[in-house]
Amino acid sequence: MPLAKPSLYRAAGVAALLAFLPATAACTQPSPSSGPAESSHGMTDNALPGNHVHALAVNSGSGQVLLATHEGLFDVTVTPATKIGDTNDLMGFTVGAGNVFYASGHPGPGSSLPDPLGLMKSTDGGKTWAPLSRQGESDFHALTVTKSGIVGYDGQLRGSADGKAWEVAAAGFAPAVLAGHAGSDTVLATTENGIQRSTDGGKTWKAVPDGPVIQFAAFADPTEAFGVAPDGTTYHSADAGVTWTRKGRVATEVQAIAAGHGSGGSPSLWVATVDELMVSTDAGATFGPVNAN
């Protein structure tokens, strides 16, 4: 099964979204006072490092916002962004419980690591990585953690309790993004035909009825989830992806998203666009530059 390509998914996702719109009446619409707000910013101090962003994640332990790119891992919590560790092409990246990082992709120039990298693990904030499994076999383009393990997609949807032994899930779809949380076994998979949802750590899946077509998904906690459609429309779910509310819109092309809880305790949604990193503290209704004064 071929890997889902972001550009192809975007085109297919837009078509699917347009075809799906008449059937989304069941999705809750925002009130006029909190209607969709477009956000678009030019190149600023928030300009992102790397030529291509593959993943965005929040380290709840340190508060870091982490960007996985073609040129490696960056801490974008501060400006300018800080490079972490070696230059590897991190196609898949996720943060687990206890500040443990997991990644996959391809080795950087001059590296002696196998290609593809398989699943790697870091326990020092991404400075160094240790191989776990499937070195030279798997390039996980989609990767997430759950309460009971890890779920990844390398052409097949796989689950592992320890990151070493894997089981292939019976799933008839190719996810663009997998979203989970270390405190839950619920996983969301975004596809061009709609959202797929698992409540057993990725072993079995069901389509979300009346859900929006989203390209990106992320959990802020075990119950609050966010999604971004191919056209930039943002969605929020308060029941772990069962139902969704349309919130706002990001006008610039989105590359990756992440969610978590800010200093005030409210859920925040970070969006890496082709230009910069933006954040929303009102459930995706409006966005602003991360380092705005």
C-alpha positions in Angstrom: 0.0 0.0 0.0 1.7 3.3 -1.0 2.4 6.0 1.5 0.0 8.9 1.5 1.7 12.0 0.0 0.7 15.4 1.5 0.3 17.1 -1.8 -1.8 14.4 -3.3 -3.8 14.1 0.0 -4.4 17.8 -0.1 -5.9 17.7 -3.6 -7.9 14.6 -2.9 -8.9 15.9 0.5 -10.3 19.2 -1.0 -12.4 17.2 -3.4 -13.6 15.0 -0.7 -14.4 18.0 1.5 -16.4 19.7 -1.2 -18.4 16.5 -1.8 -18.9 16.0 1.9 -20.0 19.5 2.8 -23.8 19.0 2.2 -23.8 16.1 4.6 -22.1 18.0 7.5 -25.2 19.7 8.8 -24.8 17.6 12.0 -21.5 19.3 12.8 -22.1 22.1 15.3 -21.8 25.6 13.8 -20.3 28.5 15.8 -22.4 31.4 16.9 -22.0 34.7 15.0 -20.0 36.2 17.8 -17.4 33.4 17.5 -17.5 32.9 13.7 -14.6 31.7 11.6 -11.6 34.1 11.6 -8.9 33.9 8.9 -5.3 34.2 10.0 -2.4 34.9 7.7 0.9 36.4 8.5 4.0 37.1 6.4 7.5 36.0 7.0 8.5 37.3 10.5 10.7 36.4 13.4 8.5 33.3 13.6 9.7 32.0 10.2 10.3 28.3 10.6 13.6 26.5 10.2 14.0 23.7 7.7 12.7 23.3 4.2 9.8 21.0 5.0 7.9 20.4 8.2 6.9 16.8 8.9 5.5 17.0 12.4 4.8 19.3 15.3 4.6 18.2 18.9 4.3 19.7 22.4 6.5 18.3 25.3 4.1 18.6 28.2 7.0 18.0 30.6 9.1 20.9 29.5 6.5 23.1 27.7 8.7 22.9 24.5 7.1 23.2 21.1 9.0 20.8 18.8 9.3 20.9 15.1 10.4 17.7 13.2 11.7 18.7 9.7 13.8 17.4 6.8 16.8 19.0 8.5 16.2 17.5 12.0 14.5 18.4 15.2 14.1 22.0 16.4 12.8 23.7 19.6 10.6 26.5 18.3 9.5 27.7 21.8 12.1 30.4 21.5 13.2 32.7 18.7 15.4 31.9 16.9 14.7 28.2 16.9 17.2 25.9 18.5 18.5 22.8 16.7 18.4 19.6 18.8 20.6 16.6 18.0 21.8 15.3 14.7 20.5 16.2 11.2 18.2 13.4 10.4 15.1 13.6 8.1 12.4 13.0 10.7 9.4 11.9 8.7 7.5 10.8 11.8 7.8 12.2 15.3 5.8 12.0 18.6 6.2 12.7 22.3 5.2 10.0 24.8 4.8 9.8 28.5 7.8 10.6 30.7 9.3 13.0 28.1 10.2 10.1 25.8 10.5 11.0 22.1 9.9 8.6 19.2 10.9 9.2 15.6 11.3 7.7 12.2 12.6 8.7 8.8 15.9 8.8 7.0 19.5 9.4 8.2 21.2 12.7 7.5 24.3 13.2 5.3 27.3 11.2 6.5 25.3 9.2 9.0 26.0 5.5 9.6 22.4 4.8 10.6 20.4 2.4 8.4 18.0 3.8 5.9 15.1 3.9 6.7 15.6 4.6 10.4 12.8 2.4 11.6 11.6 3.4 15.1 14.0 5.4 17.2 13.7 6.5 20.8 15.2 9.4 22.8 15.2 9.9 26.5 17.3 13.0 26.6 15.0 15.5 24.8 16.1 14.5 21.3 19.9 15.0 21.7 20.6 11.3 21.1 18.6 8.5 19.7 18.6 4.7 20.1 17.2 2.3 17.6 14.2 0.3 18.8 13.0 -1.8 15.8 12.5 -2.2 12.0 15.8 -0.4 11.1 16.2 -0.6 7.3 12.6 -1.6 7.0 10.1 1.1 8.1 9.8 4.8 7.4 6.8 5.7 9.6 5.3 8.8 8.0 2.5 8.8 10.6 3.4 8.1 14.2 1.6 8.5 17.6 1.6 7.2 21.2 -1.3 5.8 23.2 -1.8 4.7 26.8 -0.9 1.1 25.7 1.8 1.7 23.1 2.7 3.2 19.8 0.8 3.3 16.5 2.6 3.9 13.2 2.0 3.8 9.4 4.8 2.7 7.0 2.6 1.5 4.2 0.8 -0.7 6.7 -0.9 0.3 9.9 1.0 -1.2 12.8 0.8 -1.2 16.6 3.3 -2.0 19.3 3.2 -2.2 23.1 7.0 -1.8 23.5 8.2 -0.3 20.2 9.9 -3.6 19.3 7.3 -6.2 18.4 4.6 -5.0 16.0 1.2 -6.2 14.9 -0.5 -5.2 11.7 -4.0 -3.8 12.1 -6.8 -4.7 9.7 -7.5 -1.3 8.3 -8.7 -0.5 4.7 -7.3 3.1 4.7 -4.1 5.0 4.4 -3.9 7.7 7.1 -2.3 11.1 6.4 -2.0 11.7 10.2 -2.4 9.6 13.3 -3.3 11.4 16.5 -3.3 9.9 20.0 -2.5 10.8 23.6 -0.4 9.0 26.2 -3.3 9.0 28.6 -5.8 7.3 26.4 -6.2 4.4 23.9 -8.2 6.5 21.5 -6.5 7.2 18.2 -7.7 9.3 15.3 -6.6 8.7 11.7 -7.3 11.4 9.0 -8.1 10.1 5.6 -9.4 11.6 2.4 -12.8 9.9 3.1 -13.2 11.2 6.6 -12.0 10.4 10.2 -11.3 6.9 11.4 -11.4 6.3 15.1 -10.0 3.6 17.3 -10.6 3.1 21.1 -8.3 0.1 21.6 -4.9 1.6 20.7 -5.2 1.2 17.0 -6.2 -2.5 16.8 -9.7 -1.9 15.4 -11.2 1.1 13.6 -14.6 2.7 12.8 -15.4 5.7 10.6 -16.7 8.8 12.5 -20.3 9.4 11.3 -21.0 12.9 10.2 -17.5 14.0 11.0 -15.6 16.6 8.9 -12.9 15.7 6.4 -9.7 16.8 8.1 -6.1 16.5 7.1 -4.5 17.1 10.5 -5.5 16.0 14.0 -4.0 16.4 17.5 -5.1 15.7 21.1 -4.6 18.4 23.8 -5.6 15.8 26.4 -7.4 12.5 26.4 -10.8 14.1 25.5 -10.1 17.3 23.7 -9.0 17.1 20.1 -8.4 19.5 17.2 -8.5 19.1 13.5 -7.6 21.2 10.4 -9.3 20.5 7.1 -7.4 20.7 3.7 -8.8 24.2 3.2 -7.6 25.4 6.6 -10.9 25.2 8.5 -10.3 24.3 12.1 -12.4 22.0 14.2 -12.6 21.2 17.9 -13.9 18.0 19.7 -14.6 17.8 23.4 -15.4 14.0 23.3 -12.2 12.5 21.9 -13.2 12.9 18.2 -16.8 11.6 18.3 -18.4 15.0 17.4 -16.8 18.1 16.0 -17.5 21.9 16.1 -16.3 24.2 13.3 -14.3 27.0 14.9 -12.2 29.1 12.5 -9.8 29.0 9.6 -6.1 29.3 8.8 -5.6 31.1 5.5 -2.0 29.9 5.0 -1.2 26.4 3.9 -0.8 24.2 7.0 2.1 21.7 7.3 1.5 20.3 10.8 -0.4 20.9 14.0 0.0 20.1 17.7 -2.2 20.6 20.8 -1.7 20.9 24.5 -2.5 23.1 27.5 -1.0 26.5 27.9 0.1 28.3 31.0 -3.5 29.3 31.8 -4.7 25.7 31.6 -6.8 26.2 28.6 -6.2 24.0 25.5 -4.0 25.5 22.8 -3.6 24.7 19.2 -0.3 25.3 17.4 -0.2 25.4 13.6 3.0 25.3 11.5 2.2 26.9 8.2 4.5 27.3 5.2 5.5 30.7 6.7 5.5 30.5 10.5 4.3 29.0 13.7 1.0 30.3 15.0 -1.1 29.5 18.1 -4.7 29.6 19.1 -5.9 29.8 22.7 -9.6 29.9 21.9 -10.1 26.4 20.5 -9.0 27.3 17.0 -11.3 30.3 16.4 -8.4 32.8 16.0 -4.6 32.6 15.7 -1.7 34.8 16.4 2.1 34.6 16.2 3.6 32.4 18.9 6.0 35.1 20.1 3.7 38.1 19.9 4.1 40.5 22.7 
